[in-house]
């Protein structure tokens, strides 16, 4: 695919944290429902490096930077319609697509100031960005009916911009890359059409090496650290998909549920797959090579859906950052610090009805993808009243009986595993109706 070149104009120009930060660095405000309320009211992408979490906020014309504990470091303002972000390998430079300015912003991550603005051409409206082959690639609007992929020669003192001679995209494509395959660029349709392509960009040009129409309408995607696969989040599916980049054959599916809207992969290959959960499980975590989630994360206290492209890993994989949007209109950052621990799942069973004055028999099973300690117990309450702890057998099963007071009609039993060095706590409830 050919590219035309022109000179670029240059103008100087995150379970949850414990508090909400709305003021200057180091200040704290009242705690929200399970997360940190950020001083922005819009979101396009969440990105993290070894120091910062970045939130691009197009409605605020800004990129917000926090530290890994959610402390606001700086709000970089004046970034017209800030959307897609990509960072240099040494974390010194953040590139931000500015569709409202037809430009790419270059931000110094040490000072968090814009040092350069690179024009991409009138009415290009760049959106998704990715670094590959020593260039910054961006999806852009080429004509009324077509979109293309342009690039910036970022190593040049006065960077030149190359635009697509033969745009083949309907919507501005989502772009992704990985240091594991530095000359490979992946692009997928973002709206209204099917199509995903892999390019070799080592020459500075787009040389297509694989194509598939098996996926489209991609909200988010991430290339694995080895550069061999890409994982896509398509909102029309009930699963995330993993594709082999050599030929774009589907390798596997992650059964995440409806509707996939975000994905991130850490440096070890651990996958965080997010969905629009509506208050259920928002993110599922998969170890490298596995398709059964070892951990599920519920972020939403009520109606506060995970945002598109709202999941990011700390590079070492020890923290996961997510952003969600309550109906009240804030952007909320959640920080999961015990991400290496596995889920503790409890299944409970009890008779739907039970005669008044006779014991209620409850059985259950504690399971996880990680082994539990040999000696373990679960705690039990009935309508908030503590009952004796119950021992769990080696196979994870347990049982207990209880005779509720005669005046109760609907006793509810809550069983909790407190967690351990390898597991987060788990809980389940079951209700019984007492009948005469």
Phi and psi in degrees as a GROMACS rama.xvg file:
@    title "Ramachandran Plot"
@    xaxis  label "Phi"
@    yaxis  label "Psi"
@TYPE xy
-77.9544  157.911  UNK-2
-131.723  140.55  UNK-3
-101.408  148.477  UNK-4
-114.767  147.15  UNK-5
-151.939  159.262  UNK-6
-71.6618  143.683  UNK-7
-96.0575  136.854  UNK-8
-71.1063  144.514  UNK-9
-125.399  126.802  UNK-10
-128.823  132.224  UNK-11
-73.2347  147.841  UNK-12
-161.361  160.72  UNK-16
-78.7877  170.558  UNK-17
-90.7526  -9.78717  UNK-18
-152.19  167.251  UNK-19
-106.278  140.563  UNK-20
-121.349  117.809  UNK-21
-122.141  -9.66634  UNK-22
-113.459  -155.052  UNK-23
-63.5931  166.121  UNK-24
-52.1388  133.957  UNK-25
89.9843  -7.06101  UNK-26
-93.5766  154.049  UNK-27
-132.471  146.159  UNK-28
-119.719  -170.411  UNK-29
-64.5134  149.518  UNK-30
-76.5601  137.44  UNK-31
-90.8904  -171.771  UNK-32
-75.4121  85.5162  UNK-33
77.6821  14.7202  UNK-34
-163.003  -176.576  UNK-35
-103.332  119.748  UNK-36
-75.8997  123.683  UNK-37
-94.8378  152.678  UNK-38
-80.8788  46.1418  UNK-39
-138.793  157.342  UNK-40
-125.057  24.6119  UNK-41
-152.534  167.884  UNK-42
-160.17  140.714  UNK-43
-127.135  -38.2468  UNK-44
-151.689  145.277  UNK-45
-111.978  130.557  UNK-46
-137.188  144.706  UNK-47
-134.584  147.895  UNK-48
-128.163  -162.171  UNK-49
-74.4783  -9.79461  UNK-50
-120.077  -39.1371  UNK-51
-124.436  160.084  UNK-52
-114.635  128.828  UNK-53
-111.675  134.406  UNK-54
-121.209  115.782  UNK-55
-86.2719  131.543  UNK-56
-127.567  91.3299  UNK-57
-62.3761  -36.5772  UNK-58
-69.9774  -18.2061  UNK-59
-101.447  -3.20495  UNK-60
50.8069  50.2808  UNK-61
-154.291  161.755  UNK-62
-120.917  125.887  UNK-63
-96.9745  133.349  UNK-64
-115.665  127.795  UNK-65
-120.868  166.591  UNK-66
-85.7225  -175.658  UNK-67
-72.9425  -8.53129  UNK-68
-100.818  4.51487  UNK-69
89.7514  1.86228  UNK-70
-68.9536  126.413  UNK-71
-67.337  123.474  UNK-72
-93.0846  -49.1802  UNK-73
-166.606  148.634  UNK-74
-106.725  110.285  UNK-75
-83.6777  109.219  UNK-76
-103.815  172.943  UNK-77
78.2264  17.5399  UNK-78
-99.7614  93.8967  UNK-79
-57.711  105.947  UNK-80
68.3057  32.6308  UNK-81
-46.7414  126.478  UNK-82
-130.228  -104.497  UNK-83
-63.73  144.258  UNK-84
-130.692  148.074  UNK-85
-146.617  150.274  UNK-86
-124.553  143.919  UNK-87
-63.4865  157.212  UNK-88
-61.2977  -30.8742  UNK-89
-88.8589  6.61854  UNK-90
63.2389  18.5526  UNK-91
-87.9314  -21.4047  UNK-92
-135.052  132.8  UNK-93
-110.957  128.279  UNK-94
-104.299  131.531  UNK-95
-128.419  126.911  UNK-96
-75.9892  131.753  UNK-97
-120.068  83.8168  UNK-98
-62.569  -30.2802  UNK-99
-76.0708  -11.8722  UNK-100
-116.122  1.329  UNK-101
50.6622  54.0475  UNK-102
-156.41  167.384  UNK-103
-114.074  128.615  UNK-104
-92.6749  138.615  UNK-105
-110.309  117.477  UNK-106
-115.306  129.43  UNK-107
-78.3477  118.751  UNK-108
-77.1118  -14.4632  UNK-109
-75.9893  -41.9712  UNK-110
-101.306  -13.1541  UNK-111
53.6363  51.1935  UNK-112
-130.742  150.004  UNK-113
-76.653  123.95  UNK-114
-104.887  -17.0805  UNK-115
-159.871  150.747  UNK-116
-131.056  123.379  UNK-117
-106.647  117.883  UNK-118
-71.9829  135.12  UNK-119
-103.756  1.07631  UNK-120
108.108  151.207  UNK-121
-59.7193  133.987  UNK-122
63.4248  23.3974  UNK-123
-83.703  -32.657  UNK-124
48.411  60.8719  UNK-125
-60.7239  150.628  UNK-126
-134.28  -82.5014  UNK-127
-80.2375  142.64  UNK-128
-134.2  153.99  UNK-129
-157.622  148.206  UNK-130
-99.9469  130.316  UNK-131
-163.025  147.965  UNK-132
58.4941  28.294  UNK-133
74.4129  12.2844  UNK-134
-129.888  161.718  UNK-135
-102.668  119.588  UNK-136
-99.4562  148.591  UNK-137
-144.404  140.186  UNK-138
-83.1614  137.552  UNK-139
-148.16  164.237  UNK-140
-84.558  115.655  UNK-141
-90.7343  -46.2126  UNK-142
-138.883  -175.684  UNK-143
-61.262  -34.7757  UNK-144
-111.323  -2.67113  UNK-145
-133.652  152.407  UNK-146
-126.835  159.455  UNK-147
-140.255  -176.058  UNK-148
-120.884  119.706  UNK-149
-107.641  174.603  UNK-150
-148.078  157.112  UNK-151
-121.785  130.605  UNK-152
-81.797  83.2019  UNK-153
-68.9779  -17.0396  UNK-154
-79.7834  -14.3143  UNK-155
-77.1632  147.371  UNK-156
-60.9925  -41.5984  UNK-157
-116.614  93.0003  UNK-158
-59.2684  134.762  UNK-159
-97.564  152.778  UNK-160
-114.736  134.486  UNK-161
-112.212  131.073  UNK-162
-111.192  162.584  UNK-163
-75.3508  124.629  UNK-164
-75.8473  -24.3216  UNK-165
-139.284  72.6026  UNK-166
-63.7124  134.889  UNK-167
-121.401  6.71554  UNK-168
-103.539  145.706  UNK-169
-80.8495  -56.6669  UNK-170
-104.176  161.225  UNK-171
-58.592  119.491  UNK-172
-70.6938  149.521  UNK-173
-77.3027  140.133  UNK-174
-122.302  148.488  UNK-175
-154.075  153.952  UNK-176
-154.453  176.595  UNK-177
-151.396  141.681  UNK-178
-59.0292  -20.8809  UNK-179
-68.1408  -18.8526  UNK-180
-140.426  76.6647  UNK-181
-62.8109  -19.6911  UNK-182
-104.315  15.0074  UNK-183
-113.734  133.907  UNK-184
-123.439  135.491  UNK-185
-113.475  135.876  UNK-186
-134.28  142.311  UNK-187
-140.81  148.657  UNK-188
-60.6568  137.453  UNK-189
-101.677  -17.4189  UNK-190
-162.251  140.84  UNK-191
69.733  4.81076  UNK-192
-158.929  166.922  UNK-193
-103.69  150.85  UNK-194
144.406  133.706  UNK-195
-140.939  138.593  UNK-196
-132.157  149.859  UNK-197
-116.259  134.783  UNK-198
-122.376  143.773  UNK-199
-91.8781  120.77  UNK-200
-117.736  18.2242  UNK-201
-60.0073  -27.4925  UNK-202
-86.1993  -4.86511  UNK-203
91.8123  -8.1072  UNK-204
-108.365  165.118  UNK-205
-91.4275  102.719  UNK-206
-107.317  107.521  UNK-207
-69.5523  128.988  UNK-208
-116.23  -15.5061  UNK-209
-158.268  148.429  UNK-210
-146.559  144.735  UNK-211
-149.577  144.408  UNK-212
-106.265  18.7298  UNK-213
-81.9142  -6.16609  UNK-214
-146.047  150.755  UNK-215
-164.383  -178.333  UNK-216
51.1834  43.9996  UNK-217
-78.1422  124.821  UNK-218
-82.3193  -36.9617  UNK-219
-156.885  156.086  UNK-220
-157.125  157.828  UNK-221
-145.164  134.026  UNK-222
-88.411  137.293  UNK-223
-66.4565  154.49  UNK-224
-61.9054  -22.295  UNK-225
-83.7026  -4.7682  UNK-226
73.0584  16.7844  UNK-227
-101.293  -19.7421  UNK-228
-140.6  160.659  UNK-229
-131.735  141.203  UNK-230
-112.508  131.507  UNK-231
-116.043  147.882  UNK-232
-115.513  110.397  UNK-233
-114.846  117.039  UNK-234
-61.5205  -15.827  UNK-235
-85.5648  -5.59957  UNK-236
-100.237  171.416  UNK-237
-111.107  21.7139  UNK-238
-159.025  155.127  UNK-239
-89.5486  151.084  UNK-240
-119.687  146.915  UNK-241
-117.472  129.097  UNK-242
-120.764  139.86  UNK-243
-80.2155  126.53  UNK-244
-74.3947  -21.1041  UNK-245
-64.3319  -34.4217  UNK-246
-141.249  4.40726  UNK-247
58.2869  32.911  UNK-248
-78.7525  142.485  UNK-249
-70.9444  126.266  UNK-250
-90.6346  -41.2698  UNK-251
-166.618  174.126  UNK-252
-128.081  145.922  UNK-253
-106.7  116.429  UNK-254
-77.7441  81.2578  UNK-255
-94.8746  -22.2204  UNK-256
96.8868  179.023  UNK-257
-84.3055  149.943  UNK-258
-117.045  124.356  UNK-259
-59.6398  131.714  UNK-260
-139.686  -1.85484  UNK-261
-159.601  153.767  UNK-262
-158.335  144.039  UNK-263
-146.931  148.737  UNK-264
-127.609  129.797  UNK-265
-83.2232  179.821  UNK-266
-66.8323  -15.4322  UNK-267
-93.8458  -8.85975  UNK-268
97.6704  7.87252  UNK-269
-73.7745  132.02  UNK-270
-102.653  131.266  UNK-271
-111.516  115.77  UNK-272
-115.629  117.92  UNK-273
-106.621  152.063  UNK-274
-136.821  164.84  UNK-275
-81.9895  95.2672  UNK-276
-91.1756  -20.9888  UNK-277
61.1173  38.0289  UNK-278
96.3272  -3.64432  UNK-279
-94.4601  -145.905  UNK-280
-73.181  121.418  UNK-281
-88.6729  -38.2312  UNK-282
-134.234  137.804  UNK-283
-117.534  140.696  UNK-284
-112.975  133.202  UNK-285
-125.518  129.17  UNK-286
-71.331  157.066  UNK-287
-54.0261  130.673  UNK-288
81.7966  -0.969741  UNK-289
-111.428  149.853  UNK-290
-119.817  8.28538  UNK-291
-105.342  123.78  UNK-292
-67.5451  127.87  UNK-293
-87.0022  -11.8448  UNK-294
-149.03  135.441  UNK-295
-117.93  142.751  UNK-296
-125.02  122.379  UNK-297
-101.458  112.207  UNK-298
-94.5981  -32.0065  UNK-299
-85.8362  112.818  UNK-300
-83.79  85.2781  UNK-301
93.3144  -140.142  UNK-302
-95.136  92.4859  UNK-303
-149.533  80.6952  UNK-304
-69.1382  146.659  UNK-305
-60.0975  137.404  UNK-306
-83.9063  151.027  UNK-307
-56.0721  136.201  UNK-308
56.4672  36.9652  UNK-309
-105.229  22.6094  UNK-310
-125.907  133.976  UNK-311
-148.473  142.173  UNK-312
-96.092  145.588  UNK-313
-64.5593  142.64  UNK-314
-53.079  -34.0196  UNK-315
-82.4711  -2.74755  UNK-316
77.5031  8.83114  UNK-317
-87.4954  -12.6909  UNK-318
-138.673  145.398  UNK-319
-120.092  133.501  UNK-320
-113.604  134.445  UNK-321
-135.054  153.26  UNK-322
-125.321  140.608  UNK-323
-139.223  169.346  UNK-324
-134.072  100.115  UNK-325
-69.8502  163.484  UNK-326
-63.1042  -19.1904  UNK-327
-72.9026  -10.558  UNK-328
98.5519  5.64185  UNK-329
-89.9172  163.995  UNK-330
-101.265  127.607  UNK-331
-115.617  130.42  UNK-332
-99.7172  128.875  UNK-333
-112.336  141.241  UNK-334
-124.151  116.839  UNK-335
-102.382  112.1  UNK-336
-99.3583  -16.1764  UNK-337
-105.55  38.5145  UNK-338
-65.1504  -21.8148  UNK-339
-75.3673  -15.9785  UNK-340
-77.3844  146.803  UNK-341
-87.0801  161.089  UNK-342
-73.3901  151.739  UNK-343
-112.972  112.571  UNK-344
-105.405  129.721  UNK-345
-118.428  126.771  UNK-346
-108.351  130.406  UNK-347
-119.687  149.89  UNK-348
-142.251  136.12  UNK-349
-152.633  155.788  UNK-350
-64.2854  140.442  UNK-351
-62.9818  -31.5191  UNK-352
-131.029  153.844  UNK-353
-149.864  137.146  UNK-354
-62.3926  138.759  UNK-355
-58.5654  136.57  UNK-356
85.643  0.221247  UNK-357
-116.584  152.565  UNK-358
-62.7704  141.024  UNK-359
-92.7033  125.612  UNK-360
-97.2388  121.228  UNK-361
-117.571  132.578  UNK-362
-122.015  157.322  UNK-363
-160.506  173.232  UNK-364
-145.26  133.684  UNK-365
-102.752  123.412  UNK-366
-133.755  159.629  UNK-367
-166.607  160.689  UNK-368
-81.0372  -8.82409  UNK-369
-111.581  139.63  UNK-370
-61.0743  143.359  UNK-371
-89.0222  161.753  UNK-372
-59.8614  156.862  UNK-373
-64.5253  -43.7216  UNK-374
-105.769  119.29  UNK-375
-150.434  155.525  UNK-376
-137.176  162.731  UNK-377
-119.702  149.349  UNK-378
-93.7678  151.506  UNK-379
-133.211  136.07  UNK-380
-130.366  150.668  UNK-381
-118.127  109.666  UNK-382
51.1162  42.7816  UNK-383
87.9027  -10.978  UNK-384
-89.0334  126.873  UNK-385
-70.9823  135.44  UNK-386
-114.073  169.33  UNK-387
-59.6143  144.329  UNK-388
-62.1304  155.647  UNK-389
-121.989  131.37  UNK-390
-72.7381  144.2  UNK-391
-107.102  131.843  UNK-392
-74.2874  169.898  UNK-393
-59.6632  -33.0343  UNK-394
-83.9948  4.91728  UNK-395
90.9568  -4.40833  UNK-396
-85.7304  155.438  UNK-397
-156.079  163.989  UNK-398
-156.25  156.07  UNK-399
-157.656  162.931  UNK-400
-130.757  152.577  UNK-401
-152.612  140.984  UNK-402
-107.138  105.329  UNK-403
-70.2229  158.601  UNK-404
-57.8645  149.275  UNK-405
-60.4015  -28.9793  UNK-406
-76.5508  -11.1863  UNK-407
-77.6909  143.221  UNK-408
-108.016  -39.9573  UNK-409
-129.229  74.2698  UNK-410
-66.0505  136.769  UNK-411
-119.551  126.55  UNK-412
-102.765  129.808  UNK-413
-115.418  123.914  UNK-414
-113.696  131.003  UNK-415
-131.411  134.587  UNK-416
-100.082  126.65  UNK-417
-71.9312  -14.5584  UNK-418
92.9492  169.971  UNK-419
-155.027  -165.936  UNK-420
-62.9305  -21.443  UNK-421
-115.908  -3.44206  UNK-422
-134.891  142.468  UNK-423
-82.2838  159.766  UNK-424
-60.9737  155.504  UNK-425
-136.976  152.112  UNK-426
-147.1  156.388  UNK-427
-153.851  155.833  UNK-428
-132.137  154.743  UNK-429
-146.069  142.298  UNK-430
-118.915  143.997  UNK-431
-125.595  144.303  UNK-432
-100.272  126.421  UNK-433
-88.2168  129.703  UNK-434
-123.697  153.944  UNK-435
